Amino acid sequence: MSALKKRQAPTQAGPKAKKVQLEKPEKAEKKRSRPVTALASTVDTSGDSDDEFDGLEADNDEFVDQDNMNDEDMVPDVAPTKPIQAKDPNASRESHKAQKALHEQRRAAKPHSSLLSDAKRVWSLARQQNIPTTERQKHIQDLMNVIRGMVKEIVFKHDASRIIQTVVKYGQQKERDEVAQELKGKYKELAQNRYSKFLVTKLIRLCPAHRASILMEFQGNVLRLLLHREATSVLADAFELYANAYERTLLLRDFYGKETMLFNTSGGSDEEKEKARKGLRGVLEGTDIERRRRVLNALKENLVTIFNNPDKGAITHAVVHRALWEYLSALSDLPDEIERDKLCREMFETCQEVLAEMVHTKDGSRVVREFLAYGTAKDRKQILKVLKPHIERMCLDDDAQLVLFTALDVIDDTKLASKSLIAEMTGPATNLLVSPQGRRALFYLLVPRTRRHFTPVQIALLAETDGIRSRTSKKAPEAREEEVRKYASEALLSWLEQNTTGIIKEPGGSLVAAEIMLSADGASRTDKIPASQSLLRAISTSYPSADPSSPHLIDLPHTSRLYKTLLQGGHFNHTTKSVDLAPNWDAGLFAEEFVKVVGKDVAIGMCTLGEGNGAFVVAEMCEALIRDGGRGEVRKEVKGWFGDEVREAVEGGQAKGKKVLLETMTSL
């Protein structure tokens, strides 16, 4: 009997060391909405300053003092006439030692030099990227022990500001709150500093318990800070990204004037906070008409101050747009209609040249849409002139595109709209196709406010100006929609014809192609034949594809669905369980072109070869010919395609739609 093999002994090295758990990368910080007027290369200065001084280390303060350089170290510009004797290397070395010693003395004479030196040494360890969490927290604790009680004294130095930012970024909530508490009373000054402004933004984001108190330190100076080069981004980030409804009112209150700041409380009881959350509406509740006028006049003057300084960048901030929207909303409550129209007109004339700077925020978009709805034909023309250079980027922004949709809804001069707006939307259609926002812009030209492509919230937002439109526009909405569709159709059909394969390969592109074919206008239905033939040529290649990495278009579910929709004559309605036939589309004519362009061999291959994913499409083609009833020759030709041999191949195949196809074959 053979000896049994012994089980191998476990290793003598002991248990395996646990895998070091590195810190998980932080989630990407939220960013403010980007103005459509901003260039792609513009750098957002509201972010983190961690990359600004990457070369800063604990021992990198050495420099050469140019003012104290010895004459012997200076190289003359003119070539000497006599040969220069070689310098004594020891003398040069001694000179540099003297310079270094002098620099060390100067650095030691600066305030808190020892503290900063110790802090930098620990900071260089705490800021490392790939270290375990426990190790980092140990370094953070050591760093906090060094700077505790001295944060306010050193924070304005550019290197110390980064050290404190590291504590706030990687520390626990206890350390963050401790730093926030030490800096109390200094936030206004910190926000105006080139380096420490990033620290203020971090504390606003990461210390919610201190956020309200930080923002209250800005009160009385909000307008000046908004126009300050460094502080403006701090207030903009706080309002748009981090503050809640009550905290936003702390920044808005300065716009309402000194009277409001003196006689209205912004904290205390829950009732006062609830009133503060209402913004200007809460301030004006229960006030007499004269005080209402004073508050509105102060708000107007402050807004004009912002608009008269467009180079400061505050015009693009959401806090300014909210104040402007509150002003326009409050004007509607004035009893005198003449006064209301006059004040609205004055505000429009003040900001009409900078409207493109506002459309990227929710409130800014509402303001521009309000001006469009209330404006005269001349006003609307001026607004389009301002927006025209930015229309493509507006199409790609959720809030900005609502302005374009409202312009299409209210402008009676559709010929003007076709040149200034519609052409600017259809021209970059290829760029718009790649994003949901861009596709939505194309849909609005053809099928505005359809529930198939627009959410109930979007439709409700667009409907806000319908009541005003009924008073300021003369043309019926249905007639305007038809004219917009007519002006957009030619360009979209031509674009689809020239870029068919690239469009329908993408799921979103197939949706756009379907709406163009079903809804685009034409003097006659034959105007869509070139685009139809281009669509059909795209699937007329042999089936199945010889290259597995590039499947036949009919094998793509979204593409197959596109052709099925076109052949059935419209979209399937899940509520009525029937097809809503498109009035501008002839499914029978498309089926006839299908027979001519795709042909017998490819059509039969779609049903019998490969996966047979074209069975439903071919069945719909047959059904379209049957419904049309007037294309007897074509029906006869198609019936001849499906002899007994083909029927047997379909019955024995694995095509999902073979049952439907066989029934349709029988009906031909």
Disulfide bonds with the S-S distance in Angstrom:
none
